[in-house]
Amino acid sequence: VADVSAYFPDRIPTPNIDRIARGGAGFDAGYATAAMCSPSRAGLLTGRYQNRFGFEYNAGSDERVEAEGLGLDTGERTIADYLRAAGLHTGIIGKWHQGSQPQFEPTARGFDEFFGFFAGATNYIEPDVPGVINGESIERRAGASFWKQILRDPGREVVSNADKYLTEEFTREALDYIDRNRDQPFFLYLAYNAPHQPLQTTQKYYDRFPDIADERQRIYAAMVSALDDGVGAVLDRLDALGLADDTLVVFVSDNGCAAYAGVCDCSLRGGKLTMLEGGTRIPYLMRWPRGLPSGATYDRQVSSLDVLPTVLQALGVPVPAEPRHDGADLAPFVRGTAKGAPHETLFWRSTPLAAVHQGPWKLWESRDGAFTHLYDLSSDPGETNDLAQSRADKVDELRGAFDAWSANLPPPAWDPRNIVINACGEEFRMGF
């Protein structure tokens, strides 16, 4: 959240992303369903905890994903499946990361068209193009080995655009998609990969931050600024075409900042890959002039699981009773017509790690007995004061809630990659 100036005004200016909050609703306690990108996106796309179908870890290398046929369970329906059945044209631009074999491709999962890449990460541009600023080691960025194929589907056309900055390319494609579909209802999943590593930008964005002395931080800020420009261009196009009032725009991230890369604010502990606030708490904004009040804020916890039911209900599309969906329609809560909270409790599982967030309380533990930590987020959002020993009753209560939630979940569908990361000076061991 610290990368968006609607939340942290003094870090990186994001005036266009902030427009969504000013013209709609900002959620102060938004969470992703995982602290890493691939499982989190599976939860977003299905509106179901990804643990319900075994998508518990990142799938691993591109070679493993292809060889072992890993991806989003083909028995799951995506938000695009529901919306295409309701008569909308459905498109995805950007990062997929839900499998690369034909049965997992976006056009097999409810999307009419796709422009982007299957992998978890790619170069944004060839490193040796004039005007490119590279923040990675020379070994990481040597040659074109980190460039993943950009495809246009249907047809699996390979697009040769490695000399163009990918964030700008995704924006250009998004504007073209909107122009082509302006006269019919459409759903666009614009899945920017920025600001994921590798750290790459162009002179245009780099020059905006001459006062940032740290080179990696400066490149990172430039990458966020390029993303913000893209969001602004999309909002401007919707305004220009007279589509803004009837278009629900949702801005969320798939996980927290990659603190292990040395580019984060560190105001929230842990960062990406950890179940601490720095890994799971995300910017979460919505704009829908005809359906939501402008300038609204909502402080109860919400989840990326809520995107699917909020979008479907906005269109009058019923959320199926089966399979079970885990999200809530957020619009009535923002309007003030719904009482209570969308979620009393949120859960995370990346076996053996587990987390439960209920009210102000956050339990984070390793179920193999390695550690148990309890935090009161209302007074300790930085999760520095461990109350597990003094509040054993609360540990037991939250542990019981987790056990009830996870009792009927299947085991992870594949094994994790075990790593150690250093995030803001603290070491974490985990599988992802």
Secondary structure, DSSP 8 states (H G I E B T S, - for coil): -TTSTTT-TTSS--HHHHHHHHTSEEETTEE-SSSSHHHHHHHHHHTS-GGGGT--S----HHHHHHHT-SS-TTS--HHHHHHHTT-EEEEEEE--S--SGGGSGGGTT-SEEEEESSS---SS-TTSTTEEE-S-HHHHSTTTT---EEEETTTEEE--TTS-HHHHHHHHHHHHHHHTTTS-EEEEEE--TT-SS-EEEHHHHTT-TT--SHHHHHHHHHHHHHHHHHHHHHHHHHHTT-GGG--EEEE-SS---GGGT-S--SSSS-TTSSSHHHHEE-EEEE-TTTS-TTEEE-S-EEGGGHHHHHHHHTT----SSS-------HHHHHT-S-S-S-SEEEEEETTEEEEEETTEEEEEETTSS-EEEEETTT-TT--S--TTTTHHHHHHHHHHHHHHHTT----SS---EEEEEETTEEEEEE-
